[in-house]
Amino acid sequence: MQSKKIIIGAVVLLFLVQLSIPMCFTFAQNDLVIDQKTKERLAEQYGLEEPQPPASEQ
């Protein structure tokens, strides 16, 4: 009876993990939109520069 409870608990845990993976993946894929003032403040605070687009080789 004890092993049955452990197996059921493990199955429930694995099921919950499977449910959370798509949600985490979706959150990571969303592009974050910030306003221009915040973008400028962060760039100034951390000394960041806008990335330059790669030069196309012709």
CHARMM-style PDB file with segment names, atoms N, HN, CA, C and O in Angstrom:
ATOM      1  N   MET     1       0.825  -1.193   0.000  1.00  0.00      PROA
ATOM      2  CA  MET     1       0.000   0.000   0.000  1.00  0.00      PROA
ATOM      3  C   MET     1       0.872   1.261   0.000  1.00  0.00      PROA
ATOM      4  O   MET     1       0.531   2.258  -0.636  1.00  0.00      PROA
ATOM      5  N   GLN     2       1.997   1.207   0.718  1.00  0.00      PROA
ATOM      6  HN  GLN     2       2.274   0.397   1.235  1.00  0.00      PROA
ATOM      7  CA  GLN     2       2.902   2.357   0.797  1.00  0.00      PROA
ATOM      8  C   GLN     2       3.523   2.655  -0.559  1.00  0.00      PROA
ATOM      9  O   GLN     2       3.660   3.820  -0.933  1.00  0.00      PROA
ATOM     10  N   SER     3       3.902   1.614  -1.303  1.00  0.00      PROA
ATOM     11  HN  SER     3       3.791   0.668  -0.999  1.00  0.00      PROA
ATOM     12  CA  SER     3       4.522   1.828  -2.610  1.00  0.00      PROA
ATOM     13  C   SER     3       3.512   2.404  -3.594  1.00  0.00      PROA
ATOM     14  O   SER     3       3.889   3.151  -4.497  1.00  0.00      PROA
ATOM     15  N   LYS     4       2.256   2.073  -3.436  1.00  0.00      PROA
ATOM     16  HN  LYS     4       1.949   1.467  -2.703  1.00  0.00      PROA
ATOM     17  CA  LYS     4       1.207   2.610  -4.311  1.00  0.00      PROA
ATOM     18  C   LYS     4       1.080   4.121  -4.110  1.00  0.00      PROA
ATOM     19  O   LYS     4       0.896   4.855  -5.080  1.00  0.00      PROA
ATOM     20  N   LYS     5       1.176   4.587  -2.882  1.00  0.00      PROA
ATOM     21  HN  LYS     5       1.326   3.990  -2.094  1.00  0.00      PROA
ATOM     22  CA  LYS     5       1.112   6.019  -2.596  1.00  0.00      PROA
ATOM     23  C   LYS     5       2.312   6.750  -3.190  1.00  0.00      PROA
ATOM     24  O   LYS     5       2.180   7.864  -3.697  1.00  0.00      PROA
ATOM     25  N   ILE     6       3.468   6.126  -3.124  1.00  0.00      PROA
ATOM     26  HN  ILE     6       3.575   5.221  -2.712  1.00  0.00      PROA
ATOM     27  CA  ILE     6       4.673   6.743  -3.684  1.00  0.00      PROA
ATOM     28  C   ILE     6       4.564   6.855  -5.198  1.00  0.00      PROA
ATOM     29  O   ILE     6       4.921   7.879  -5.779  1.00  0.00      PROA
ATOM     30  N   ILE     7       4.070   5.800  -5.832  1.00  0.00      PROA
ATOM     31  HN  ILE     7       3.779   4.968  -5.359  1.00  0.00      PROA
ATOM     32  CA  ILE     7       3.913   5.814  -7.292  1.00  0.00      PROA
ATOM     33  C   ILE     7       2.899   6.870  -7.711  1.00  0.00      PROA
ATOM     34  O   ILE     7       3.133   7.604  -8.671  1.00  0.00      PROA
ATOM     35  N   ILE     8       1.795   6.956  -7.016  1.00  0.00      PROA
ATOM     36  HN  ILE     8       1.605   6.360  -6.236  1.00  0.00      PROA
ATOM     37  CA  ILE     8       0.773   7.962  -7.345  1.00  0.00      PROA
ATOM     38  C   ILE     8       1.338   9.365  -7.142  1.00  0.00      PROA
ATOM     39  O   ILE     8       1.093  10.254  -7.957  1.00  0.00      PROA
ATOM     40  N   GLY     9       2.086   9.570  -6.071  1.00  0.00      PROA
ATOM     41  HN  GLY     9       2.285   8.848  -5.408  1.00  0.00      PROA
ATOM     42  CA  GLY     9       2.707  10.871  -5.823  1.00  0.00      PROA
ATOM     43  C   GLY     9       3.698  11.247  -6.916  1.00  0.00      PROA
ATOM     44  O   GLY     9       3.744  12.397  -7.351  1.00  0.00      PROA
ATOM     45  N   ALA    10       4.493  10.270  -7.358  1.00  0.00      PROA
ATOM     46  HN  ALA    10       4.456   9.336  -7.005  1.00  0.00      PROA
ATOM     47  CA  ALA    10       5.462  10.530  -8.423  1.00  0.00      PROA
ATOM     48  C   ALA    10       4.762  10.860  -9.737  1.00  0.00      PROA
ATOM     49  O   ALA    10       5.203  11.747 -10.468  1.00  0.00      PROA
ATOM     50  N   VAL    11       3.677  10.154 -10.042  1.00  0.00      PROA
ATOM     51  HN  VAL    11       3.319   9.434  -9.449  1.00  0.00      PROA
ATOM     52  CA  VAL    11       2.931  10.421 -11.275  1.00  0.00      PROA
ATOM     53  C   VAL    11       2.322  11.814 -11.230  1.00  0.00      PROA
ATOM     54  O   VAL    11       2.372  12.539 -12.224  1.00  0.00      PROA
ATOM     55  N   VAL    12       1.755  12.197 -10.106  1.00  0.00      PROA
ATOM     56  HN  VAL    12       1.715  11.608  -9.299  1.00  0.00      PROA
ATOM     57  CA  VAL    12       1.173  13.536  -9.969  1.00  0.00      PROA
ATOM     58  C   VAL    12       2.257  14.598 -10.110  1.00  0.00      PROA
ATOM     59  O   VAL    12       2.047  15.606 -10.785  1.00  0.00      PROA
ATOM     60  N   LEU    13       3.398  14.390  -9.491  1.00  0.00      PROA
ATOM     61  HN  LEU    13       3.569  13.572  -8.943  1.00  0.00      PROA
ATOM     62  CA  LEU    13       4.502  15.337  -9.586  1.00  0.00      PROA
ATOM     63  C   LEU    13       4.977  15.489 -11.032  1.00  0.00      PROA
ATOM     64  O   LEU    13       5.165  16.612 -11.499  1.00  0.00      PROA
ATOM     65  N   LEU    14       5.171  14.395 -11.735  1.00  0.00      PROA
ATOM     66  HN  LEU    14       5.018  13.483 -11.355  1.00  0.00      PROA
ATOM     67  CA  LEU    14       5.591  14.456 -13.137  1.00  0.00      PROA
ATOM     68  C   LEU    14       4.547  15.146 -14.003  1.00  0.00      PROA
ATOM     69  O   LEU    14       4.894  15.889 -14.920  1.00  0.00      PROA
ATOM     70  N   PHE    15       3.288  14.908 -13.721  1.00  0.00      PROA
ATOM     71  HN  PHE    15       3.006  14.304 -12.976  1.00  0.00      PROA
ATOM     72  CA  PHE    15       2.216  15.567 -14.469  1.00  0.00      PROA
ATOM     73  C   PHE    15       2.259  17.078 -14.252  1.00  0.00      PROA
ATOM     74  O   PHE    15       2.106  17.842 -15.205  1.00  0.00      PROA
ATOM     75  N   LEU    16       2.464  17.512 -13.024  1.00  0.00      PROA
ATOM     76  HN  LEU    16       2.588  16.892 -12.250  1.00  0.00      PROA
ATOM     77  CA  LEU    16       2.531  18.947 -12.744  1.00  0.00      PROA
ATOM     78  C   LEU    16       3.746  19.588 -13.410  1.00  0.00      PROA
ATOM     79  O   LEU    16       3.665  20.721 -13.885  1.00  0.00      PROA
ATOM     80  N   VAL    17       4.860  18.879 -13.448  1.00  0.00      PROA
ATOM     81  HN  VAL    17       4.926  17.959 -13.063  1.00  0.00      PROA
ATOM     82  CA  VAL    17       6.046  19.393 -14.127  1.00  0.00      PROA
ATOM     83  C   VAL    17       5.767  19.548 -15.612  1.00  0.00      PROA
ATOM     84  O   VAL    17       6.160  20.548 -16.214  1.00  0.00      PROA
ATOM     85  N   GLN    18       5.100  18.580 -16.207  1.00  0.00      PROA
ATOM     86  HN  GLN    18       4.781  17.768 -15.718  1.00  0.00      PROA
ATOM     87  CA  GLN    18       4.754  18.658 -17.623  1.00  0.00      PROA
ATOM     88  C   GLN    18       3.838  19.844 -17.904  1.00  0.00      PROA
ATOM     89  O   GLN    18       3.944  20.463 -18.963  1.00  0.00      PROA
ATOM     90  N   LEU    19       2.960  20.167 -16.994  1.00  0.00      PROA
ATOM     91  HN  LEU    19       2.873  19.665 -16.134  1.00  0.00      PROA
ATOM     92  CA  LEU    19       2.069  21.312 -17.179  1.00  0.00      PROA
ATOM     93  C   LEU    19       2.814  22.637 -17.083  1.00  0.00      PROA
ATOM     94  O   LEU    19       2.437  23.606 -17.742  1.00  0.00      PROA
ATOM     95  N   SER    20       3.863  22.693 -16.272  1.00  0.00      PROA
ATOM     96  HN  SER    20       4.169  21.906 -15.736  1.00  0.00      PROA
ATOM     97  CA  SER    20       4.555  23.961 -16.047  1.00  0.00      PROA
ATOM     98  C   SER    20       5.561  24.278 -17.151  1.00  0.00      PROA
ATOM     99  O   SER    20       5.870  25.451 -17.359  1.00  0.00      PROA
ATOM    100  N   ILE    21       6.080  23.292 -17.859  1.00  0.00      PROA
ATOM    101  HN  ILE    21       5.829  22.339 -17.690  1.00  0.00      PROA
ATOM    102  CA  ILE    21       7.109  23.533 -18.872  1.00  0.00      PROA
ATOM    103  C   ILE    21       6.616  24.450 -19.995  1.00  0.00      PROA
ATOM    104  O   ILE    21       7.314  25.412 -20.314  1.00  0.00      PROA
ATOM    105  N   PRO    22       5.456  24.210 -20.613  1.00  0.00      PROA
ATOM    106  CA  PRO    22       5.019  25.121 -21.684  1.00  0.00      PROA
ATOM    107  C   PRO    22       4.820  26.546 -21.191  1.00  0.00      PROA
ATOM    108  O   PRO    22       5.097  27.497 -21.922  1.00  0.00      PROA
ATOM    109  N   MET    23       4.346  26.706 -19.967  1.00  0.00      PROA
ATOM    110  HN  MET    23       4.121  25.933 -19.373  1.00  0.00      PROA
ATOM    111  CA  MET    23       4.133  28.038 -19.423  1.00  0.00      PROA
ATOM    112  C   MET    23       5.465  28.771 -19.270  1.00  0.00      PROA
ATOM    113  O   MET    23       5.559  29.950 -19.611  1.00  0.00      PROA
ATOM    114  N   CYS    24       6.483  28.099 -18.768  1.00  0.00      PROA
ATOM    115  HN  CYS    24       6.407  27.141 -18.491  1.00  0.00      PROA
ATOM    116  CA  CYS    24       7.800  28.716 -18.606  1.00  0.00      PROA
ATOM    117  C   CYS    24       8.417  29.034 -19.960  1.00  0.00      PROA
ATOM    118  O   CYS    24       9.032  30.086 -20.131  1.00  0.00      PROA
ATOM    119  N   PHE    25       8.260  28.145 -20.908  1.00  0.00      PROA
ATOM    120  HN  PHE    25       7.760  27.290 -20.769  1.00  0.00      PROA
ATOM    121  CA  PHE    25       8.810  28.360 -22.241  1.00  0.00      PROA
ATOM    122  C   PHE    25       8.131  29.551 -22.903  1.00  0.00      PROA
ATOM    123  O   PHE    25       8.796  30.368 -23.539  1.00  0.00      PROA
ATOM    124  N   THR    26       6.821  29.658 -22.760  1.00  0.00      PROA
ATOM    125  HN  THR    26       6.280  28.995 -22.243  1.00  0.00      PROA
ATOM    126  CA  THR    26       6.085  30.775 -23.347  1.00  0.00      PROA
ATOM    127  C   THR    26       6.513  32.086 -22.721  1.00  0.00      PROA
ATOM    128  O   THR    26       6.672  33.081 -23.427  1.00  0.00      PROA
ATOM    129  N   PHE    27       6.704  32.108 -21.405  1.00  0.00      PROA
ATOM    130  HN  PHE    27       6.575  31.299 -20.832  1.00  0.00      PROA
ATOM    131  CA  PHE    27       7.130  33.326 -20.734  1.00  0.00      PROA
ATOM    132  C   PHE    27       8.510  33.751 -21.209  1.00  0.00      PROA
ATOM    133  O   PHE    27       8.769  34.944 -21.372  1.00  0.00      PROA
ATOM    134  N   ALA    28       9.382  32.803 -21.430  1.00  0.00      PROA
ATOM    135  HN  ALA    28       9.172  31.835 -21.297  1.00  0.00      PROA
ATOM    136  CA  ALA    28      10.738  33.125 -21.863  1.00  0.00      PROA
ATOM    137  C   ALA    28      10.772  33.634 -23.299  1.00  0.00      PROA
ATOM    138  O   ALA    28      11.686  34.374 -23.663  1.00  0.00      PROA
ATOM    139  N   GLN    29       9.800  33.255 -24.119  1.00  0.00      PROA
ATOM    140  HN  GLN    29       9.057  32.654 -23.823  1.00  0.00      PROA
ATOM    141  CA  GLN    29       9.796  33.645 -25.517  1.00  0.00      PROA
ATOM    142  C   GLN    29       9.162  35.013 -25.757  1.00  0.00      PROA
ATOM    143  O   GLN    29       9.377  35.608 -26.813  1.00  0.00      PROA
ATOM    144  N   ASN    30       8.394  35.518 -24.810  1.00  0.00      PROA
ATOM    145  HN  ASN    30       8.220  35.034 -23.952  1.00  0.00      PROA
ATOM    146  CA  ASN    30       7.733  36.808 -25.007  1.00  0.00      PROA
ATOM    147  C   ASN    30       8.750  37.928 -25.071  1.00  0.00      PROA
ATOM    148  O   ASN    30       9.678  37.985 -24.265  1.00  0.00      PROA
ATOM    149  N   ASP    31       8.569  38.823 -26.041  1.00  0.00      PROA
ATOM    150  HN  ASP    31       7.815  38.777 -26.696  1.00  0.00      PROA
ATOM    151  CA  ASP    31       9.423  40.003 -26.110  1.00  0.00      PROA
ATOM    152  C   ASP    31       8.918  41.017 -25.094  1.00  0.00      PROA
ATOM    153  O   ASP    31       7.734  41.354 -25.073  1.00  0.00      PROA
ATOM    154  N   LEU    32       9.804  41.489 -24.273  1.00  0.00      PROA
ATOM    155  HN  LEU    32      10.766  41.216 -24.290  1.00  0.00      PROA
ATOM    156  CA  LEU    32       9.413  42.470 -23.279  1.00  0.00      PROA
ATOM    157  C   LEU    32       9.407  43.849 -23.919  1.00  0.00      PROA
ATOM    158  O   LEU    32      10.340  44.213 -24.636  1.00  0.00      PROA
ATOM    159  N   VAL    33       8.370  44.604 -23.662  1.00  0.00      PROA
ATOM    160  HN  VAL    33       7.612  44.308 -23.080  1.00  0.00      PROA
ATOM    161  CA  VAL    33       8.246  45.940 -24.215  1.00  0.00      PROA
ATOM    162  C   VAL    33       8.425  46.925 -23.073  1.00  0.00      PROA
ATOM    163  O   VAL    33       7.691  46.890 -22.085  1.00  0.00      PROA
ATOM    164  N   ILE    34       9.417  47.812 -23.219  1.00  0.00      PROA
ATOM    165  HN  ILE    34      10.014  47.840 -24.022  1.00  0.00      PROA
ATOM    166  CA  ILE    34       9.635  48.837 -22.204  1.00  0.00      PROA
ATOM    167  C   ILE    34       9.584  50.195 -22.886  1.00  0.00      PROA
ATOM    168  O   ILE    34       9.885  50.323 -24.073  1.00  0.00      PROA
ATOM    169  N   ASP    35       9.200  51.198 -22.122  1.00  0.00      PROA
ATOM    170  HN  ASP    35       8.955  51.094 -21.158  1.00  0.00      PROA
ATOM    171  CA  ASP    35       9.098  52.535 -22.703  1.00  0.00      PROA
ATOM    172  C   ASP    35      10.495  53.121 -22.926  1.00  0.00      PROA
ATOM    173  O   ASP    35      11.481  52.631 -22.376  1.00  0.00      PROA
ATOM    174  N   GLN    36      10.562  54.153 -23.722  1.00  0.00      PROA
ATOM    175  HN  GLN    36       9.761  54.551 -24.169  1.00  0.00      PROA
ATOM    176  CA  GLN    36      11.847  54.734 -24.138  1.00  0.00      PROA
ATOM    177  C   GLN    36      12.627  55.306 -22.953  1.00  0.00      PROA
ATOM    178  O   GLN    36      13.852  55.189 -22.904  1.00  0.00      PROA
ATOM    179  N   LYS    37      11.915  55.933 -21.984  1.00  0.00      PROA
ATOM    180  HN  LYS    37      10.921  56.029 -22.024  1.00  0.00      PROA
ATOM    181  CA  LYS    37      12.612  56.512 -20.828  1.00  0.00      PROA
ATOM    182  C   LYS    37      13.315  55.432 -20.012  1.00  0.00      PROA
ATOM    183  O   LYS    37      14.452  55.613 -19.576  1.00  0.00      PROA
ATOM    184  N   THR    38      12.635  54.318 -19.810  1.00  0.00      PROA
ATOM    185  HN  THR    38      11.712  54.171 -20.164  1.00  0.00      PROA
ATOM    186  CA  THR    38      13.229  53.221 -19.050  1.00  0.00      PROA
ATOM    187  C   THR    38      14.419  52.644 -19.803  1.00  0.00      PROA
ATOM    188  O   THR    38      15.453  52.340 -19.207  1.00  0.00      PROA
ATOM    189  N   LYS    39      14.270  52.495 -21.103  1.00  0.00      PROA
ATOM    190  HN  LYS    39      13.431  52.742 -21.587  1.00  0.00      PROA
ATOM    191  CA  LYS    39      15.357  51.964 -21.931  1.00  0.00      PROA
ATOM    192  C   LYS    39      16.587  52.861 -21.846  1.00  0.00      PROA
ATOM    193  O   LYS    39      17.705  52.367 -21.704  1.00  0.00      PROA
ATOM    194  N   GLU    40      16.387  54.180 -21.932  1.00  0.00      PROA
ATOM    195  HN  GLU    40      15.479  54.581 -22.048  1.00  0.00      PROA
ATOM    196  CA  GLU    40      17.499  55.121 -21.850  1.00  0.00      PROA
ATOM    197  C   GLU    40      18.138  55.107 -20.462  1.00  0.00      PROA
ATOM    198  O   GLU    40      19.361  55.169 -20.333  1.00  0.00      PROA
ATOM    199  N   ARG    41      17.302  55.026 -19.430  1.00  0.00      PROA
ATOM    200  HN  ARG    41      16.309  54.976 -19.535  1.00  0.00      PROA
ATOM    201  CA  ARG    41      17.825  55.008 -18.053  1.00  0.00      PROA
ATOM    202  C   ARG    41      18.683  53.767 -17.814  1.00  0.00      PROA
ATOM    203  O   ARG    41      19.751  53.856 -17.209  1.00  0.00      PROA
ATOM    204  N   LEU    42      18.217  52.611 -18.289  1.00  0.00      PROA
ATOM    205  HN  LEU    42      17.349  52.539 -18.781  1.00  0.00      PROA
ATOM    206  CA  LEU    42      18.993  51.387 -18.114  1.00  0.00      PROA
ATOM    207  C   LEU    42      20.294  51.441 -18.910  1.00  0.00      PROA
ATOM    208  O   LEU    42      21.338  51.001 -18.430  1.00  0.00      PROA
ATOM    209  N   ALA    43      20.229  51.981 -20.124  1.00  0.00      PROA
ATOM    210  HN  ALA    43      19.380  52.339 -20.514  1.00  0.00      PROA
ATOM    211  CA  ALA    43      21.433  52.091 -20.948  1.00  0.00      PROA
ATOM    212  C   ALA    43      22.460  52.987 -20.276  1.00  0.00      PROA
ATOM    213  O   ALA    43      23.654  52.690 -20.284  1.00  0.00      PROA
ATOM    214  N   GLU    44      21.986  54.091 -19.690  1.00  0.00      PROA
ATOM    215  HN  GLU    44      21.015  54.332 -19.684  1.00  0.00      PROA
ATOM    216  CA  GLU    44      22.905  55.021 -19.009  1.00  0.00      PROA
ATOM    217  C   GLU    44      23.447  54.402 -17.726  1.00  0.00      PROA
ATOM    218  O   GLU    44      24.634  54.526 -17.425  1.00  0.00      PROA
ATOM    219  N   GLN    45      22.580  53.739 -16.974  1.00  0.00      PROA
ATOM    220  HN  GLN    45      21.616  53.638 -17.219  1.00  0.00      PROA
ATOM    221  CA  GLN    45      22.976  53.173 -15.690  1.00  0.00      PROA
ATOM    222  C   GLN    45      24.036  52.085 -15.854  1.00  0.00      PROA
ATOM    223  O   GLN    45      24.968  52.000 -15.055  1.00  0.00      PROA
ATOM    224  N   TYR    46      23.895  51.258 -16.881  1.00  0.00      PROA
ATOM    225  HN  TYR    46      23.137  51.327 -17.530  1.00  0.00      PROA
ATOM    226  CA  TYR    46      24.807  50.132 -17.050  1.00  0.00      PROA
ATOM    227  C   TYR    46      25.804  50.334 -18.183  1.00  0.00      PROA
ATOM    228  O   TYR    46      26.556  49.415 -18.507  1.00  0.00      PROA
ATOM    229  N   GLY    47      25.827  51.506 -18.787  1.00  0.00      PROA
ATOM    230  HN  GLY    47      25.216  52.253 -18.524  1.00  0.00      PROA
ATOM    231  CA  GLY    47      26.778  51.790 -19.851  1.00  0.00      PROA
ATOM    232  C   GLY    47      26.561  50.942 -21.091  1.00  0.00      PROA
ATOM    233  O   GLY    47      27.517  50.492 -21.723  1.00  0.00      PROA
ATOM    234  N   LEU    48      25.301  50.726 -21.433  1.00  0.00      PROA
ATOM    235  HN  LEU    48      24.525  51.091 -20.919  1.00  0.00      PROA
ATOM    236  CA  LEU    48      24.968  49.875 -22.573  1.00  0.00      PROA
ATOM    237  C   LEU    48      24.851  50.701 -23.842  1.00  0.00      PROA
ATOM    238  O   LEU    48      24.533  51.890 -23.808  1.00  0.00      PROA
ATOM    239  N   GLU    49      25.111  50.051 -24.942  1.00  0.00      PROA
ATOM    240  HN  GLU    49      25.369  49.085 -24.969  1.00  0.00      PROA
ATOM    241  CA  GLU    49      24.944  50.688 -26.239  1.00  0.00      PROA
ATOM    242  C   GLU    49      23.991  49.850 -27.078  1.00  0.00      PROA
ATOM    243  O   GLU    49      23.913  48.631 -26.927  1.00  0.00      PROA
ATOM    244  N   GLU    50      23.271  50.526 -27.963  1.00  0.00      PROA
ATOM    245  HN  GLU    50      23.335  51.517 -28.085  1.00  0.00      PROA
ATOM    246  CA  GLU    50      22.350  49.827 -28.863  1.00  0.00      PROA
ATOM    247  C   GLU    50      23.153  48.908 -29.783  1.00  0.00      PROA
ATOM    248  O   GLU    50      24.138  49.352 -30.375  1.00  0.00      PROA
ATOM    249  N   PRO    51      22.764  47.655 -29.916  1.00  0.00      PROA
ATOM    250  CA  PRO    51      23.523  46.761 -30.804  1.00  0.00      PROA
ATOM    251  C   PRO    51      23.396  47.192 -32.260  1.00  0.00      PROA
ATOM    252  O   PRO    51      22.322  47.570 -32.728  1.00  0.00      PROA
ATOM    253  N   GLN    52      24.506  47.126 -32.947  1.00  0.00      PROA
ATOM    254  HN  GLN    52      25.379  46.820 -32.567  1.00  0.00      PROA
ATOM    255  CA  GLN    52      24.520  47.495 -34.367  1.00  0.00      PROA
ATOM    256  C   GLN    52      24.119  46.285 -35.191  1.00  0.00      PROA
ATOM    257  O   GLN    52      24.553  45.167 -34.911  1.00  0.00      PROA
ATOM    258  N   PRO    53      23.289  46.504 -36.212  1.00  0.00      PROA
ATOM    259  CA  PRO    53      22.919  45.373 -37.061  1.00  0.00      PROA
ATOM    260  C   PRO    53      24.156  44.862 -37.793  1.00  0.00      PROA
ATOM    261  O   PRO    53      25.021  45.655 -38.165  1.00  0.00      PROA
ATOM    262  N   PRO    54      24.254  43.557 -38.003  1.00  0.00      PROA
ATOM    263  CA  PRO    54      25.444  43.033 -38.670  1.00  0.00      PROA
ATOM    264  C   PRO    54      25.531  43.542 -40.104  1.00  0.00      PROA
ATOM    265  O   PRO    54      24.533  43.628 -40.819  1.00  0.00      PROA
ATOM    266  N   ALA    55      26.746  43.873 -40.496  1.00  0.00      PROA
ATOM    267  HN  ALA    55      27.557  43.803 -39.915  1.00  0.00      PROA
ATOM    268  CA  ALA    55      26.963  44.364 -41.853  1.00  0.00      PROA
ATOM    269  C   ALA    55      26.788  43.194 -42.817  1.00  0.00      PROA
ATOM    270  O   ALA    55      27.417  42.147 -42.666  1.00  0.00      PROA
ATOM    271  N   SER    56      25.949  43.385 -43.779  1.00  0.00      PROA
ATOM    272  HN  SER    56      25.438  44.235 -43.901  1.00  0.00      PROA
ATOM    273  CA  SER    56      25.717  42.303 -44.730  1.00  0.00      PROA
ATOM    274  C   SER    56      26.900  42.223 -45.688  1.00  0.00      PROA
ATOM    275  O   SER    56      27.374  43.233 -46.209  1.00  0.00      PROA
ATOM    276  N   GLU    57      27.356  41.012 -45.899  1.00  0.00      PROA
ATOM    277  HN  GLU    57      26.971  40.192 -45.476  1.00  0.00      PROA
ATOM    278  CA  GLU    57      28.495  40.792 -46.786  1.00  0.00      PROA
ATOM    279  C   GLU    57      27.978  40.660 -48.204  1.00  0.00      PROA
ATOM    280  O   GLU    57      27.155  39.792 -48.493  1.00  0.00      PROA
ATOM    281  N   GLN    58      28.458  41.517 -49.086  1.00  0.00      PROA
ATOM    282  HN  GLN    58      29.127  42.222 -48.852  1.00  0.00      PROA
ATOM    283  CA  GLN    58      27.996  41.484 -50.474  1.00  0.00      PROA
ATOM    284  C   GLN    58      29.116  41.121 -51.392  1.00  0.00      PROA
ATOM    285  OT1 GLN    58      28.920  41.043 -52.605  1.00  0.00      PROA
TER     286      GLN     58
END
